[in-house]
Amino acid sequence: MRLLVVRSEAELYVKGRASIIIKRENRFDEKHLRDIDSVLIIGSSVKISSSLPPVLSSFNIPLAIVAKNSVSIMINPIVTQYNNYRSLQYRLEPIRGLEIALEYIKSRVNGMVNILKNRKLEIPNFPDPPTPGS
């Protein structure tokens, strides 16, 4: 694992889409993203550009920031097939998207009903679901 550790007074910013520039006083170091597995920033005197976290995320590189009284760890969201389905749903016609959302909600409610049945609890009366587009 190649860990990039940045401490003391420094500035980090992105150069293009493939490298990070580390500026310390009058010295510039360039690190290619393909050579980095994770980034650790120690101290509150390190400045990072707002473009750094999204670029690191696009390369699946976690970012950890350790300051005097806090620790922050930014990791990439886990992308699942479900995320892709939801993205496709939003691109559909509004009525079709609502129909899919209704089926999703029905399945969630049915799952909750099954939990209530397993725990031998009373199942509430549910109203009829609305019709999309009405």
Secondary structure, DSSP 8 states (H G I E B T S, - for coil): --EEEE-SSEEEEEETTTEEEEEETTEEEEEEGGG-SEEEEESTTEEE-TTHHHHHHHTT--EEEE-SS-EEEE------HHHHHHHHHHHS-HHHHHHHHHHHHHHHHHHHHHHHHHTT-----------TT-
